[in-house]
Amino acid sequence: MDDYRVRRTVFETESSFRLDDVVLVRGLGGAEVQRIALAEVRKVALSYQPLTVSDRWVCSVEGGGGRIWIPSASFTGVGQAADQRASFRPFVQALCAAVTAQPSGPNVVYVKGSNWSAYGALAMLIVMAILGLLLALGVLGALLDGGGLGGASWAFLPIAVTLWASRMVWRVWRRNRRHAFDPKALPPDFAA
């Protein structure tokens, strides 16, 4: 399989991820910086991390040699990211198949989502709902005072920000609820 290349953050150069029958290697600037033997993998975790510029999925591989995380979005500059899901998903599928083929494959934990992220997003959704209710009451109060819509213009920006943030938090809550997945078939909503 071809190497998967991605710029994980705006502050680092492009990483290359190489997968063969026995090892996952991360290279940086042509030099190997991380290596995990597939026989030592203990956990493969898939998670969703929203960005303002693009959706980003992350595959995290944990083993005796540490942890390697591989994102689906490549930063091309400050505030700019390229969506690479078309090549990311096949690479992750090949990685899961290679880990499963190891003698230790049946003992590996394959999990999608993060309870911390999902429940944190649920708490934020509750806060956003309360904030939305308070804003609606403020607009209603301005209308009842006879100010008309002009008297409620102060609420436009807070309502817009609340709706935008709620949309992002909703996606995190919906996509990051933790559950095991079958490594032979990635979850249908993962990096789709």
C-alpha contacts under 8 A as a table, 3 or more apart, distances in Angstrom:
res1	aa1	res2	aa2	distance
1	M	19	L	7.09
1	M	20	D	7.69
1	M	91	F	7.94
2	D	18	R	7.37
3	D	16	S	6.16
3	D	17	F	5.44
3	D	18	R	4.84
3	D	19	L	7.16
4	Y	16	S	5.63
4	Y	17	F	5.08
4	Y	18	R	6.74
4	Y	87	S	7.32
4	Y	88	F	7.19
4	Y	91	F	6.95
5	R	14	E	6.61
5	R	15	S	5.64
5	R	16	S	4.38
5	R	17	F	6.27
6	V	14	E	5.42
6	V	15	S	5.42
6	V	16	S	6.55
6	V	71	P	7.41
6	V	72	S	7.73
6	V	73	A	7.20
6	V	74	S	4.95
6	V	75	F	7.70
7	R	10	V	7.05
7	R	12	E	6.77
7	R	13	T	5.96
7	R	14	E	4.18
7	R	15	S	5.78
7	R	73	A	7.83
7	R	74	S	4.68
7	R	75	F	5.39
7	R	76	T	7.39
8	R	12	E	7.05
8	R	14	E	7.12
8	R	15	S	7.09
8	R	70	I	7.46
8	R	71	P	6.35
8	R	73	A	7.39
8	R	74	S	5.85
8	R	75	F	6.50
9	T	12	E	5.70
9	T	74	S	7.46
9	T	75	F	5.94
10	V	13	T	7.90
10	V	75	F	5.45
10	V	76	T	7.12
10	V	77	G	6.02
10	V	78	V	6.29
13	T	28	L	6.89
13	T	29	G	6.90
14	E	28	L	6.43
14	E	29	G	7.01
15	S	26	R	6.56
15	S	27	G	5.55
15	S	28	L	4.81
15	S	29	G	7.17
16	S	26	R	5.65
16	S	27	G	5.00
16	S	28	L	6.48
17	F	24	L	7.03
17	F	25	V	5.63
17	F	26	R	4.61
17	F	27	G	6.34
18	R	24	L	5.82
18	R	25	V	5.13
18	R	26	R	6.49
18	R	27	G	7.91
19	L	22	V	7.87
19	L	23	V	6.09
19	L	24	L	4.76
19	L	25	V	6.53
19	L	95	L	6.97
20	D	23	V	5.68
20	D	24	L	6.76
20	D	98	A	7.83
21	D	38	L	7.79
21	D	98	A	6.22
22	V	37	A	5.84
22	V	38	L	5.27
22	V	39	A	6.98
22	V	98	A	7.75
23	V	35	R	6.83
23	V	36	I	5.72
23	V	37	A	4.35
23	V	38	L	5.09
24	L	35	R	5.76
24	L	36	I	5.34
24	L	37	A	6.38
24	L	38	L	6.68
25	V	32	E	6.87
25	V	33	V	7.73
25	V	34	Q	5.75
25	V	35	R	4.50
25	V	36	I	6.59
26	R	32	E	5.99
26	R	33	V	5.91
26	R	34	Q	5.07
26	R	35	R	6.39
26	R	68	I	7.61
27	G	30	G	5.91
27	G	31	A	5.26
27	G	32	E	4.23
27	G	33	V	5.44
27	G	34	Q	6.95
28	L	31	A	5.39
28	L	32	E	6.34
28	L	33	V	6.40
32	E	35	R	7.59
34	Q	65	G	7.78
34	Q	68	I	7.34
35	R	65	G	6.45
36	I	40	E	7.09
36	I	41	V	7.24
36	I	63	G	6.33
36	I	64	G	6.97
36	I	65	G	5.10
36	I	66	G	7.21
36	I	67	R	7.89
36	I	68	I	7.94
37	A	40	E	5.39
37	A	41	V	6.84
37	A	63	G	7.60
37	A	64	G	7.83
37	A	65	G	7.44
38	L	41	V	5.31
38	L	63	G	7.98
38	L	98	A	7.32
38	L	99	V	5.46
38	L	102	Q	6.89
39	A	99	V	7.00
39	A	102	Q	5.58
39	A	103	P	6.86
39	A	104	S	5.77
39	A	105	G	7.44
40	E	63	G	5.24
40	E	64	G	5.58
40	E	65	G	7.88
40	E	104	S	7.41
41	V	44	V	7.66
41	V	61	V	6.92
41	V	62	E	5.73
41	V	63	G	4.07
41	V	64	G	6.81
41	V	99	V	7.19
41	V	104	S	7.93
41	V	108	V	6.65
42	R	61	V	7.89
42	R	62	E	5.79
42	R	63	G	5.17
42	R	64	G	7.86
42	R	107	N	7.24
42	R	108	V	4.81
42	R	109	V	6.28
43	K	60	S	7.96
43	K	61	V	5.96
43	K	62	E	5.17
43	K	63	G	6.94
43	K	108	V	5.39
43	K	109	V	4.63
43	K	110	Y	5.95
43	K	111	V	7.72
44	V	59	C	6.97
44	V	60	S	5.74
44	V	61	V	4.72
44	V	62	E	6.46
44	V	96	C	7.77
44	V	108	V	7.43
44	V	109	V	6.28
44	V	110	Y	4.98
44	V	111	V	6.44
45	A	59	C	5.72
45	A	60	S	5.07
45	A	61	V	6.56
45	A	110	Y	6.01
45	A	111	V	4.90
45	A	112	K	5.62
45	A	113	G	7.26
46	L	57	W	7.17
46	L	58	V	5.71
46	L	59	C	4.65
46	L	60	S	6.39
46	L	111	V	6.35
46	L	112	K	4.54
46	L	113	G	5.97
46	L	190	F	7.85
47	S	57	W	5.75
47	S	58	V	5.34
47	S	59	C	6.69
47	S	112	K	5.85
47	S	113	G	4.68
47	S	114	S	6.70
47	S	175	R	7.87
47	S	176	N	6.16
48	Y	55	D	7.74
48	Y	56	R	6.09
48	Y	57	W	4.58
48	Y	58	V	6.34
48	Y	113	G	6.99
48	Y	172	V	6.67
48	Y	175	R	6.48
48	Y	176	N	6.12
49	Q	55	D	6.85
49	Q	56	R	5.27
49	Q	57	W	5.94
49	Q	58	V	7.31
49	Q	172	V	7.06
50	P	54	S	6.96
50	P	55	D	5.02
50	P	56	R	5.71
50	P	168	M	6.85
50	P	171	R	7.90
50	P	172	V	7.08
51	L	54	S	5.24
51	L	55	D	5.63
51	L	56	R	6.56
52	T	55	D	7.77
53	V	79	G	6.57
53	V	80	Q	6.26
53	V	81	A	6.39
54	S	73	A	7.30
54	S	81	A	6.59
54	S	82	A	7.65
54	S	83	D	6.80
55	D	73	A	7.35
55	D	83	D	7.62
56	R	71	P	6.53
56	R	72	S	5.46
56	R	73	A	5.40
56	R	83	D	7.76
56	R	191	A	7.88
57	W	71	P	5.73
57	W	72	S	5.26
57	W	73	A	7.43
57	W	190	F	7.44
57	W	191	A	6.03
58	V	69	W	6.56
58	V	70	I	5.51
58	V	71	P	4.33
58	V	72	S	6.24
59	C	69	W	5.62
59	C	70	I	5.13
59	C	71	P	6.42
59	C	92	V	7.17
60	S	67	R	6.76
60	S	68	I	5.73
60	S	69	W	4.21
60	S	70	I	6.28
61	V	67	R	5.52
61	V	68	I	5.27
61	V	69	W	6.27
62	E	65	G	7.71
62	E	66	G	5.87
62	E	67	R	4.37
62	E	68	I	6.63
63	G	66	G	5.44
63	G	67	R	6.30
71	P	74	S	7.36
71	P	88	F	7.81
72	S	83	D	6.49
72	S	84	Q	5.29
72	S	85	R	5.36
72	S	88	F	5.58
72	S	191	A	7.54
73	A	81	A	6.00
73	A	82	A	5.53
73	A	83	D	4.76
73	A	84	Q	5.54
73	A	85	R	7.33
74	S	81	A	5.25
74	S	82	A	5.06
74	S	83	D	6.59
74	S	84	Q	6.92
75	F	78	V	7.51
75	F	79	G	7.93
75	F	80	Q	5.87
75	F	81	A	4.14
75	F	82	A	6.23
76	T	80	Q	5.49
76	T	81	A	5.26
76	T	82	A	6.59
77	G	80	Q	5.04
77	G	81	A	6.97
84	Q	87	S	5.80
84	Q	88	F	5.92
85	R	88	F	4.69
85	R	89	R	5.78
85	R	191	A	5.71
85	R	192	A	7.10
86	A	89	R	6.24
86	A	90	P	7.40
87	S	90	P	5.76
87	S	91	F	6.41
88	F	91	F	5.19
88	F	92	V	6.25
88	F	191	A	7.76
89	R	92	V	5.17
89	R	93	Q	6.14
89	R	190	F	7.85
89	R	191	A	6.19
89	R	192	A	7.89
90	P	93	Q	4.98
90	P	94	A	6.12
91	F	94	A	5.14
91	F	95	L	6.12
92	V	95	L	4.87
92	V	96	C	6.14
93	Q	96	C	5.18
93	Q	97	A	6.21
93	Q	183	P	7.62
93	Q	184	K	7.67
93	Q	185	A	7.57
93	Q	186	L	6.71
94	A	97	A	5.04
94	A	98	A	6.10
95	L	98	A	5.11
95	L	99	V	6.19
96	C	99	V	5.15
96	C	100	T	6.01
96	C	183	P	5.50
96	C	184	K	7.18
97	A	100	T	5.08
97	A	101	A	6.18
97	A	183	P	6.73
97	A	184	K	6.42
98	A	101	A	5.17
98	A	102	Q	6.82
99	V	102	Q	5.47
99	V	105	G	5.71
100	T	103	P	7.88
100	T	104	S	7.63
100	T	105	G	4.17
100	T	106	P	6.77
100	T	108	V	7.87
100	T	183	P	7.13
101	A	105	G	6.03
102	Q	105	G	4.97
103	P	106	P	7.47
104	S	107	N	5.61
104	S	108	V	6.86
105	G	108	V	5.43
109	V	180	A	7.63
110	Y	180	A	5.63
110	Y	181	F	5.76
110	Y	182	D	7.09
110	Y	183	P	6.65
111	V	178	R	6.80
111	V	179	H	5.64
111	V	180	A	4.25
111	V	181	F	5.69
112	K	176	N	7.06
112	K	177	R	7.57
112	K	178	R	5.55
112	K	179	H	5.53
112	K	180	A	6.03
112	K	181	F	6.50
113	G	117	S	7.80
113	G	118	A	7.59
113	G	175	R	6.89
113	G	176	N	3.92
113	G	177	R	5.08
113	G	178	R	4.17
113	G	179	H	6.60
114	S	117	S	5.26
114	S	118	A	6.09
114	S	176	N	5.45
114	S	177	R	5.95
114	S	178	R	4.94
115	N	118	A	5.00
115	N	119	Y	5.82
115	N	176	N	7.11
115	N	177	R	5.84
115	N	178	R	5.42
116	W	119	Y	5.47
116	W	120	G	5.83
117	S	120	G	5.10
117	S	121	A	6.05
117	S	172	V	7.22
117	S	173	W	7.33
117	S	176	N	6.56
117	S	177	R	7.89
118	A	121	A	5.08
118	A	122	L	6.23
118	A	172	V	6.32
118	A	173	W	4.53
118	A	174	R	7.48
118	A	175	R	7.88
118	A	176	N	5.22
118	A	177	R	5.27
118	A	178	R	7.71
119	Y	122	L	4.84
119	Y	123	A	6.19
119	Y	173	W	7.06
120	G	123	A	5.14
120	G	124	M	6.27
121	A	124	M	4.93
121	A	125	L	6.09
121	A	169	V	5.43
121	A	170	W	7.08
121	A	172	V	6.25
121	A	173	W	5.20
122	L	125	L	4.96
122	L	126	I	6.37
122	L	169	V	7.72
122	L	170	W	7.82
122	L	173	W	6.01
123	A	126	I	5.18
123	A	127	V	6.38
124	M	127	V	4.94
124	M	128	M	6.04
124	M	169	V	6.94
125	L	128	M	4.95
125	L	129	A	6.10
125	L	166	S	6.36
125	L	169	V	6.53
125	L	170	W	6.95
126	I	129	A	5.07
126	I	130	I	6.30
127	V	130	I	5.15
127	V	131	L	6.11
128	M	131	L	4.97
128	M	132	G	5.96
128	M	162	T	6.40
128	M	166	S	6.33
129	A	132	G	4.99
129	A	133	L	6.14
130	I	133	L	5.06
130	I	134	L	6.21
131	L	134	L	5.10
131	L	135	L	6.15
131	L	162	T	7.59
132	G	135	L	5.08
132	G	136	A	6.11
132	G	159	I	6.97
132	G	162	T	6.92
133	L	136	A	5.06
133	L	137	L	6.18
134	L	137	L	5.07
134	L	138	G	6.16
135	L	138	G	4.96
135	L	139	V	6.24
135	L	155	A	6.68
135	L	158	P	7.78
135	L	159	I	7.00
136	A	139	V	5.15
136	A	140	L	6.11
137	L	140	L	4.97
137	L	141	G	6.02
138	G	141	G	5.04
138	G	142	A	6.23
138	G	152	A	7.72
138	G	155	A	7.81
139	V	142	A	5.06
139	V	143	L	6.20
139	V	152	A	5.24
139	V	155	A	6.83
140	L	143	L	5.08
140	L	144	L	6.15
141	G	144	L	5.09
141	G	145	D	6.18
142	A	145	D	5.18
142	A	146	G	6.76
142	A	147	G	5.72
142	A	148	G	6.93
142	A	149	L	7.86
142	A	151	G	5.72
142	A	152	A	5.57
143	L	146	G	5.38
143	L	147	G	5.54
143	L	148	G	4.94
143	L	149	L	6.62
143	L	151	G	7.06
143	L	152	A	6.96
144	L	147	G	7.39
144	L	148	G	7.91
145	D	148	G	7.96
146	G	151	G	7.98
147	G	150	G	6.27
147	G	151	G	4.39
147	G	152	A	7.25
148	G	151	G	5.51
148	G	152	A	6.93
149	L	152	A	5.06
149	L	153	S	6.31
150	G	153	S	5.22
151	G	154	W	7.31
152	A	155	A	5.79
152	A	156	F	7.70
153	S	156	F	5.59
154	W	157	L	7.08
154	W	158	P	7.94
155	A	158	P	5.48
155	A	159	I	5.97
156	F	159	I	5.30
156	F	160	A	6.16
157	L	160	A	5.07
157	L	161	V	6.13
158	P	161	V	5.17
158	P	162	T	6.01
159	I	162	T	5.06
159	I	163	L	6.12
160	A	163	L	5.24
160	A	164	W	6.17
161	V	164	W	5.12
161	V	165	A	6.03
162	T	165	A	5.22
162	T	166	S	5.91
163	L	166	S	5.03
163	L	167	R	6.21
164	W	167	R	5.29
164	W	168	M	6.63
165	A	168	M	5.20
165	A	169	V	6.15
166	S	169	V	5.06
166	S	170	W	5.88
167	R	170	W	5.15
167	R	171	R	6.45
168	M	171	R	5.32
168	M	172	V	6.55
169	V	172	V	5.10
169	V	173	W	6.23
170	W	173	W	5.16
170	W	174	R	6.05
171	R	174	R	5.14
171	R	175	R	5.93
172	V	175	R	5.33
172	V	176	N	5.61
173	W	176	N	5.60
173	W	177	R	6.45
174	R	177	R	6.51
175	R	189	D	8.00
181	F	185	A	7.83
181	F	186	L	6.95
181	F	187	P	6.64
182	D	185	A	5.61
182	D	186	L	6.61
182	D	187	P	7.82
183	P	186	L	6.10
186	L	190	F	6.84
187	P	190	F	5.37
188	P	192	A	6.90
189	D	192	A	5.42
